[in-house]
Amino acid sequence: MEIIYGTGNQAKVEAMKKIFRENNFDAKLDTLKDIGFDKQIIEDGKTFEENSEIKARAIAQFCKENNIKNRIIITDDAGLCIDKLNGEPGIYTARYAGEHPTQIENINKVLEKMKQYQNPEDRSCTFVCVLTAIILDTDEKIVARGECKGRIAKEPGPLGGLTYGPIFIPDGFDIPMNQMPEEKYSAVHNHRDLAMKQLIKEFEIRMIK
C-alpha cells in the first residue's frame, strides 16, 4: 500500500511512521514534497471534517492531473476545543491570536480568556484530529476522528511541541502534555494516533475483502 500524507511537517511524518510500526501496518509513506505538490490550499471549511476533506480533494485533483495512481491520500485537520469558550479555538487553533502568531501568543490568548474559570471542571477541553483518506482509484472517502480530553493549565510549561501542549493536561494526568516523557505521552493515546488507528482498521478490512 502506498500512502501520500498531505503534510510538509516532518514531525507528523515520523509520528505516522511510528503508528504504522506499532500496528504492523506495511505501507510506503510519501509526502507532498515527494510528489511535487506545492500549491496553496485555502482551508475555508467550518469544521475539522470540511477542512481535512478540502485538503484531500486538492491533492487528489493534483494526482489526477499528474497521472499519479494506485495511492491513498491522507490529510488531517486538528485543533483544541475548549468547552467554556464554545469550542474555541477550534478550526482557528493555529491562528487564534491572528495571522502567523507565535506559540506563546496563541497560548496567552487562551489563558486570558480562561481567567474567569478557575475551577478545574470549568477548564475542560478536547484535542481533536480528523483524518480524511481518499482512495485514488475509486475516489472512496474514509473519515476518522480521534479525541483526547483534558483541561487547560493555569500557567504554561516550557514551550515546544504541539501549539497548546504546554497548557493541555490530559485526563488522568497532572502535568501538561509536552512535559511528559515519551512513554507516558504514548499512554495518553493522543488524538492523531487514535484517528490513524481507526483508518488502519478500515484499510485492513478492505484488503481482506
ChimeraX commands (.cxc) that place a marker at each C-alpha (Angstrom):
marker #1 position 0.00,0.00,0.00 radius 0.5
marker #1 position 1.32,3.45,-0.95 radius 0.5
marker #1 position 0.11,6.47,1.00 radius 0.5
marker #1 position 0.52,10.17,0.30 radius 0.5
marker #1 position 0.40,12.04,3.61 radius 0.5
marker #1 position -0.72,15.61,2.99 radius 0.5
marker #1 position 1.82,17.40,5.13 radius 0.5
marker #1 position 5.21,19.04,4.99 radius 0.5
marker #1 position 5.67,18.67,8.74 radius 0.5
marker #1 position 8.44,16.14,9.32 radius 0.5
marker #1 position 7.41,15.57,12.93 radius 0.5
marker #1 position 3.96,14.46,11.73 radius 0.5
marker #1 position 5.57,12.17,9.18 radius 0.5
marker #1 position 7.75,10.49,11.81 radius 0.5
marker #1 position 4.76,10.15,14.15 radius 0.5
marker #1 position 2.76,8.49,11.37 radius 0.5
marker #1 position 5.58,6.05,10.59 radius 0.5
marker #1 position 5.71,5.18,14.29 radius 0.5
marker #1 position 1.97,4.38,14.27 radius 0.5
marker #1 position 2.49,2.15,11.24 radius 0.5
marker #1 position 5.27,0.23,13.02 radius 0.5
marker #1 position 3.29,-0.15,16.23 radius 0.5
marker #1 position 0.32,-1.57,14.31 radius 0.5
marker #1 position 2.40,-3.79,11.98 radius 0.5
marker #1 position 0.95,-1.87,9.05 radius 0.5
marker #1 position 3.06,-2.26,5.91 radius 0.5
marker #1 position 2.81,0.90,3.83 radius 0.5
marker #1 position 5.11,3.23,1.92 radius 0.5
marker #1 position 4.64,6.83,3.04 radius 0.5
marker #1 position 5.22,9.76,0.68 radius 0.5
marker #1 position 4.83,13.45,1.50 radius 0.5
marker #1 position 3.65,16.38,-0.60 radius 0.5
marker #1 position 7.27,17.18,-1.38 radius 0.5
marker #1 position 7.79,13.67,-2.73 radius 0.5
marker #1 position 5.02,14.13,-5.33 radius 0.5
marker #1 position 5.96,17.72,-6.18 radius 0.5
marker #1 position 2.83,19.30,-4.72 radius 0.5
marker #1 position 3.49,22.94,-3.82 radius 0.5
marker #1 position 0.09,24.57,-4.29 radius 0.5
marker #1 position -1.52,26.69,-1.58 radius 0.5
marker #1 position -4.75,25.19,-0.26 radius 0.5
marker #1 position -7.43,27.54,1.06 radius 0.5
marker #1 position -8.96,25.89,4.11 radius 0.5
marker #1 position -12.29,27.71,4.33 radius 0.5
marker #1 position -14.40,24.95,5.86 radius 0.5
marker #1 position -16.47,25.37,9.01 radius 0.5
marker #1 position -15.42,22.10,10.66 radius 0.5
marker #1 position -12.33,19.92,11.02 radius 0.5
marker #1 position -14.02,17.42,8.70 radius 0.5
marker #1 position -14.58,20.01,5.99 radius 0.5
marker #1 position -11.04,21.38,6.12 radius 0.5
marker #1 position -9.50,17.93,6.11 radius 0.5
marker #1 position -11.53,16.96,3.04 radius 0.5
marker #1 position -10.70,20.23,1.25 radius 0.5
marker #1 position -7.01,19.35,1.53 radius 0.5
marker #1 position -7.55,15.76,0.44 radius 0.5
marker #1 position -9.59,16.78,-2.62 radius 0.5
marker #1 position -6.99,19.34,-3.69 radius 0.5
marker #1 position -4.23,16.73,-3.52 radius 0.5
marker #1 position -6.42,14.17,-5.32 radius 0.5
marker #1 position -7.01,16.64,-8.15 radius 0.5
marker #1 position -3.25,17.26,-8.41 radius 0.5
marker #1 position -2.65,13.49,-8.60 radius 0.5
marker #1 position -5.24,13.14,-11.34 radius 0.5
marker #1 position -3.64,15.93,-13.36 radius 0.5
marker #1 position -0.18,14.37,-12.96 radius 0.5
marker #1 position -1.18,10.76,-13.60 radius 0.5
marker #1 position -0.39,9.63,-10.05 radius 0.5
marker #1 position -2.37,6.45,-9.40 radius 0.5
marker #1 position -2.69,3.49,-7.04 radius 0.5
marker #1 position -2.27,5.63,-3.93 radius 0.5
marker #1 position -4.25,6.57,-0.86 radius 0.5
marker #1 position -4.23,10.22,0.20 radius 0.5
marker #1 position -4.42,11.04,3.90 radius 0.5
marker #1 position -4.88,14.57,5.20 radius 0.5
marker #1 position -5.64,15.92,8.64 radius 0.5
marker #1 position -7.11,18.88,10.40 radius 0.5
marker #1 position -6.71,19.21,14.12 radius 0.5
marker #1 position -7.23,21.63,16.93 radius 0.5
marker #1 position -8.11,22.40,20.51 radius 0.5
marker #1 position -11.76,22.81,21.55 radius 0.5
marker #1 position -12.44,24.41,24.94 radius 0.5
marker #1 position -15.88,23.78,26.40 radius 0.5
marker #1 position -16.35,27.11,28.20 radius 0.5
marker #1 position -15.26,29.00,25.09 radius 0.5
marker #1 position -17.93,27.33,22.93 radius 0.5
marker #1 position -15.35,25.16,21.19 radius 0.5
marker #1 position -12.72,27.84,20.57 radius 0.5
marker #1 position -10.10,27.99,19.20 radius 0.5
marker #1 position -11.37,25.03,17.16 radius 0.5
marker #1 position -10.60,25.30,13.45 radius 0.5
marker #1 position -8.72,28.53,14.19 radius 0.5
marker #1 position -6.31,26.75,16.53 radius 0.5
marker #1 position -3.16,27.66,14.57 radius 0.5
marker #1 position -4.13,31.31,14.07 radius 0.5
marker #1 position -6.15,32.05,17.20 radius 0.5
marker #1 position -4.10,35.16,18.03 radius 0.5
marker #1 position -4.01,36.42,14.43 radius 0.5
marker #1 position -2.18,35.53,11.23 radius 0.5
marker #1 position 1.14,33.76,11.84 radius 0.5
marker #1 position 1.15,34.14,15.64 radius 0.5
marker #1 position 3.87,32.75,17.86 radius 0.5
marker #1 position 3.15,29.81,20.12 radius 0.5
marker #1 position 3.11,31.96,23.24 radius 0.5
marker #1 position 0.74,34.49,21.64 radius 0.5
marker #1 position -1.81,31.75,20.99 radius 0.5
marker #1 position -1.33,30.33,24.49 radius 0.5
marker #1 position -1.65,33.73,26.16 radius 0.5
marker #1 position -4.92,34.44,24.35 radius 0.5
marker #1 position -6.37,31.16,25.64 radius 0.5
marker #1 position -5.15,31.80,29.19 radius 0.5
marker #1 position -6.55,35.33,29.19 radius 0.5
marker #1 position -9.98,34.11,28.09 radius 0.5
marker #1 position -9.89,31.34,30.69 radius 0.5
marker #1 position -9.02,33.61,33.65 radius 0.5
marker #1 position -12.65,33.75,34.74 radius 0.5
marker #1 position -12.76,29.94,35.02 radius 0.5
marker #1 position -10.58,28.86,37.92 radius 0.5
marker #1 position -12.17,25.53,38.87 radius 0.5
marker #1 position -10.60,22.51,37.12 radius 0.5
marker #1 position -14.02,21.26,35.99 radius 0.5
marker #1 position -14.60,24.57,34.19 radius 0.5
marker #1 position -11.36,24.26,32.23 radius 0.5
marker #1 position -12.25,21.10,30.30 radius 0.5
marker #1 position -11.22,20.79,26.68 radius 0.5
marker #1 position -10.56,18.31,23.88 radius 0.5
marker #1 position -7.78,17.91,21.34 radius 0.5
marker #1 position -9.42,16.77,18.08 radius 0.5
marker #1 position -7.88,15.28,14.94 radius 0.5
marker #1 position -9.86,14.40,11.83 radius 0.5
marker #1 position -8.17,12.33,9.13 radius 0.5
marker #1 position -9.61,12.06,5.64 radius 0.5
marker #1 position -8.46,9.28,3.34 radius 0.5
marker #1 position -9.24,9.23,-0.37 radius 0.5
marker #1 position -8.53,6.08,-2.37 radius 0.5
marker #1 position -7.48,7.48,-5.74 radius 0.5
marker #1 position -8.56,4.55,-7.90 radius 0.5
marker #1 position -12.16,4.53,-6.62 radius 0.5
marker #1 position -12.49,8.06,-5.17 radius 0.5
marker #1 position -13.81,6.43,-1.98 radius 0.5
marker #1 position -13.60,8.64,1.11 radius 0.5
marker #1 position -12.95,7.37,4.63 radius 0.5
marker #1 position -13.07,9.70,7.64 radius 0.5
marker #1 position -11.73,9.03,11.13 radius 0.5
marker #1 position -11.88,11.26,14.21 radius 0.5
marker #1 position -9.68,10.97,17.29 radius 0.5
marker #1 position -10.16,12.89,20.54 radius 0.5
marker #1 position -8.04,13.37,23.64 radius 0.5
marker #1 position -9.80,15.02,26.58 radius 0.5
marker #1 position -8.20,17.11,29.28 radius 0.5
marker #1 position -8.16,20.51,30.91 radius 0.5
marker #1 position -6.37,23.83,30.48 radius 0.5
marker #1 position -3.48,24.52,32.87 radius 0.5
marker #1 position -3.37,27.91,34.59 radius 0.5
marker #1 position 0.26,28.54,33.67 radius 0.5
marker #1 position 2.18,27.32,30.62 radius 0.5
marker #1 position 5.01,24.86,30.85 radius 0.5
marker #1 position 8.10,25.02,28.59 radius 0.5
marker #1 position 7.26,25.87,25.00 radius 0.5
marker #1 position 7.59,23.45,22.10 radius 0.5
marker #1 position 5.70,20.53,20.62 radius 0.5
marker #1 position 2.00,20.97,19.87 radius 0.5
marker #1 position 0.92,24.62,19.97 radius 0.5
marker #1 position -1.16,24.16,23.11 radius 0.5
marker #1 position 0.82,21.25,24.53 radius 0.5
marker #1 position 2.29,23.49,27.26 radius 0.5
marker #1 position -1.20,24.14,28.72 radius 0.5
marker #1 position -3.06,20.90,27.88 radius 0.5
marker #1 position -3.28,18.47,30.80 radius 0.5
marker #1 position -4.71,15.13,29.59 radius 0.5
marker #1 position -7.34,13.41,31.72 radius 0.5
marker #1 position -5.71,11.18,34.31 radius 0.5
marker #1 position -2.52,13.24,34.50 radius 0.5
marker #1 position -1.37,16.27,36.45 radius 0.5
marker #1 position 1.17,17.82,34.09 radius 0.5
marker #1 position 0.85,19.32,30.58 radius 0.5
marker #1 position 1.24,17.01,27.61 radius 0.5
marker #1 position 4.53,18.45,26.37 radius 0.5
marker #1 position 6.24,17.84,29.73 radius 0.5
marker #1 position 5.56,14.11,29.65 radius 0.5
marker #1 position 8.28,11.61,28.77 radius 0.5
marker #1 position 7.64,9.71,25.55 radius 0.5
marker #1 position 6.33,6.56,27.21 radius 0.5
marker #1 position 3.85,8.49,29.35 radius 0.5
marker #1 position 2.73,10.63,26.43 radius 0.5
marker #1 position 2.11,7.50,24.35 radius 0.5
marker #1 position -0.12,6.19,27.12 radius 0.5
marker #1 position -2.41,9.19,26.59 radius 0.5
marker #1 position -3.40,7.80,23.18 radius 0.5
marker #1 position -3.22,11.18,21.54 radius 0.5
marker #1 position -5.83,12.36,19.06 radius 0.5
marker #1 position -3.88,11.78,15.85 radius 0.5
marker #1 position -2.85,8.26,16.89 radius 0.5
marker #1 position -6.46,7.35,17.66 radius 0.5
marker #1 position -7.72,8.63,14.33 radius 0.5
marker #1 position -4.98,6.84,12.39 radius 0.5
marker #1 position -5.64,3.55,14.15 radius 0.5
marker #1 position -9.27,3.82,13.01 radius 0.5
marker #1 position -8.11,4.32,9.42 radius 0.5
marker #1 position -5.73,1.36,9.59 radius 0.5
marker #1 position -8.62,-0.86,10.65 radius 0.5
marker #1 position -10.66,0.37,7.69 radius 0.5
marker #1 position -7.76,-0.25,5.30 radius 0.5
marker #1 position -7.26,-3.77,6.63 radius 0.5
marker #1 position -10.95,-4.56,6.19 radius 0.5
marker #1 position -10.74,-3.51,2.55 radius 0.5
marker #1 position -7.55,-5.51,1.99 radius 0.5
marker #1 position -9.25,-8.65,3.36 radius 0.5
marker #1 position -12.18,-8.14,1.01 radius 0.5
marker link #1:1,2 radius 0.2
marker link #1:2,3 radius 0.2
marker link #1:3,4 radius 0.2
marker link #1:4,5 radius 0.2
marker link #1:5,6 radius 0.2
marker link #1:6,7 radius 0.2
marker link #1:7,8 radius 0.2
marker link #1:8,9 radius 0.2
marker link #1:9,10 radius 0.2
marker link #1:10,11 radius 0.2
marker link #1:11,12 radius 0.2
marker link #1:12,13 radius 0.2
marker link #1:13,14 radius 0.2
marker link #1:14,15 radius 0.2
marker link #1:15,16 radius 0.2
marker link #1:16,17 radius 0.2
marker link #1:17,18 radius 0.2
marker link #1:18,19 radius 0.2
marker link #1:19,20 radius 0.2
marker link #1:20,21 radius 0.2
marker link #1:21,22 radius 0.2
marker link #1:22,23 radius 0.2
marker link #1:23,24 radius 0.2
marker link #1:24,25 radius 0.2
marker link #1:25,26 radius 0.2
marker link #1:26,27 radius 0.2
marker link #1:27,28 radius 0.2
marker link #1:28,29 radius 0.2
marker link #1:29,30 radius 0.2
marker link #1:30,31 radius 0.2
marker link #1:31,32 radius 0.2
marker link #1:32,33 radius 0.2
marker link #1:33,34 radius 0.2
marker link #1:34,35 radius 0.2
marker link #1:35,36 radius 0.2
marker link #1:36,37 radius 0.2
marker link #1:37,38 radius 0.2
marker link #1:38,39 radius 0.2
marker link #1:39,40 radius 0.2
marker link #1:40,41 radius 0.2
marker link #1:41,42 radius 0.2
marker link #1:42,43 radius 0.2
marker link #1:43,44 radius 0.2
marker link #1:44,45 radius 0.2
marker link #1:45,46 radius 0.2
marker link #1:46,47 radius 0.2
marker link #1:47,48 radius 0.2
marker link #1:48,49 radius 0.2
marker link #1:49,50 radius 0.2
marker link #1:50,51 radius 0.2
marker link #1:51,52 radius 0.2
marker link #1:52,53 radius 0.2
marker link #1:53,54 radius 0.2
marker link #1:54,55 radius 0.2
marker link #1:55,56 radius 0.2
marker link #1:56,57 radius 0.2
marker link #1:57,58 radius 0.2
marker link #1:58,59 radius 0.2
marker link #1:59,60 radius 0.2
marker link #1:60,61 radius 0.2
marker link #1:61,62 radius 0.2
marker link #1:62,63 radius 0.2
marker link #1:63,64 radius 0.2
marker link #1:64,65 radius 0.2
marker link #1:65,66 radius 0.2
marker link #1:66,67 radius 0.2
marker link #1:67,68 radius 0.2
marker link #1:68,69 radius 0.2
marker link #1:69,70 radius 0.2
marker link #1:70,71 radius 0.2
marker link #1:71,72 radius 0.2
marker link #1:72,73 radius 0.2
marker link #1:73,74 radius 0.2
marker link #1:74,75 radius 0.2
marker link #1:75,76 radius 0.2
marker link #1:76,77 radius 0.2
marker link #1:77,78 radius 0.2
marker link #1:78,79 radius 0.2
marker link #1:79,80 radius 0.2
marker link #1:80,81 radius 0.2
marker link #1:81,82 radius 0.2
marker link #1:82,83 radius 0.2
marker link #1:83,84 radius 0.2
marker link #1:84,85 radius 0.2
marker link #1:85,86 radius 0.2
marker link #1:86,87 radius 0.2
marker link #1:87,88 radius 0.2
marker link #1:88,89 radius 0.2
marker link #1:89,90 radius 0.2
marker link #1:90,91 radius 0.2
marker link #1:91,92 radius 0.2
marker link #1:92,93 radius 0.2
marker link #1:93,94 radius 0.2
marker link #1:94,95 radius 0.2
marker link #1:95,96 radius 0.2
marker link #1:96,97 radius 0.2
marker link #1:97,98 radius 0.2
marker link #1:98,99 radius 0.2
marker link #1:99,100 radius 0.2
marker link #1:100,101 radius 0.2
marker link #1:101,102 radius 0.2
marker link #1:102,103 radius 0.2
marker link #1:103,104 radius 0.2
marker link #1:104,105 radius 0.2
marker link #1:105,106 radius 0.2
marker link #1:106,107 radius 0.2
marker link #1:107,108 radius 0.2
marker link #1:108,109 radius 0.2
marker link #1:109,110 radius 0.2
marker link #1:110,111 radius 0.2
marker link #1:111,112 radius 0.2
marker link #1:112,113 radius 0.2
marker link #1:113,114 radius 0.2
marker link #1:114,115 radius 0.2
marker link #1:115,116 radius 0.2
marker link #1:116,117 radius 0.2
marker link #1:117,118 radius 0.2
marker link #1:118,119 radius 0.2
marker link #1:119,120 radius 0.2
marker link #1:120,121 radius 0.2
marker link #1:121,122 radius 0.2
marker link #1:122,123 radius 0.2
marker link #1:123,124 radius 0.2
marker link #1:124,125 radius 0.2
marker link #1:125,126 radius 0.2
marker link #1:126,127 radius 0.2
marker link #1:127,128 radius 0.2
marker link #1:128,129 radius 0.2
marker link #1:129,130 radius 0.2
marker link #1:130,131 radius 0.2
marker link #1:131,132 radius 0.2
marker link #1:132,133 radius 0.2
marker link #1:133,134 radius 0.2
marker link #1:134,135 radius 0.2
marker link #1:135,136 radius 0.2
marker link #1:136,137 radius 0.2
marker link #1:137,138 radius 0.2
marker link #1:138,139 radius 0.2
marker link #1:139,140 radius 0.2
marker link #1:140,141 radius 0.2
marker link #1:141,142 radius 0.2
marker link #1:142,143 radius 0.2
marker link #1:143,144 radius 0.2
marker link #1:144,145 radius 0.2
marker link #1:145,146 radius 0.2
marker link #1:146,147 radius 0.2
marker link #1:147,148 radius 0.2
marker link #1:148,149 radius 0.2
marker link #1:149,150 radius 0.2
marker link #1:150,151 radius 0.2
marker link #1:151,152 radius 0.2
marker link #1:152,153 radius 0.2
marker link #1:153,154 radius 0.2
marker link #1:154,155 radius 0.2
marker link #1:155,156 radius 0.2
marker link #1:156,157 radius 0.2
marker link #1:157,158 radius 0.2
marker link #1:158,159 radius 0.2
marker link #1:159,160 radius 0.2
marker link #1:160,161 radius 0.2
marker link #1:161,162 radius 0.2
marker link #1:162,163 radius 0.2
marker link #1:163,164 radius 0.2
marker link #1:164,165 radius 0.2
marker link #1:165,166 radius 0.2
marker link #1:166,167 radius 0.2
marker link #1:167,168 radius 0.2
marker link #1:168,169 radius 0.2
marker link #1:169,170 radius 0.2
marker link #1:170,171 radius 0.2
marker link #1:171,172 radius 0.2
marker link #1:172,173 radius 0.2
marker link #1:173,174 radius 0.2
marker link #1:174,175 radius 0.2
marker link #1:175,176 radius 0.2
marker link #1:176,177 radius 0.2
marker link #1:177,178 radius 0.2
marker link #1:178,179 radius 0.2
marker link #1:179,180 radius 0.2
marker link #1:180,181 radius 0.2
marker link #1:181,182 radius 0.2
marker link #1:182,183 radius 0.2
marker link #1:183,184 radius 0.2
marker link #1:184,185 radius 0.2
marker link #1:185,186 radius 0.2
marker link #1:186,187 radius 0.2
marker link #1:187,188 radius 0.2
marker link #1:188,189 radius 0.2
marker link #1:189,190 radius 0.2
marker link #1:190,191 radius 0.2
marker link #1:191,192 radius 0.2
marker link #1:192,193 radius 0.2
marker link #1:193,194 radius 0.2
marker link #1:194,195 radius 0.2
marker link #1:195,196 radius 0.2
marker link #1:196,197 radius 0.2
marker link #1:197,198 radius 0.2
marker link #1:198,199 radius 0.2
marker link #1:199,200 radius 0.2
marker link #1:200,201 radius 0.2
marker link #1:201,202 radius 0.2
marker link #1:202,203 radius 0.2
marker link #1:203,204 radius 0.2
marker link #1:204,205 radius 0.2
marker link #1:205,206 radius 0.2
marker link #1:206,207 radius 0.2
marker link #1:207,208 radius 0.2
marker link #1:208,209 radius 0.2
view
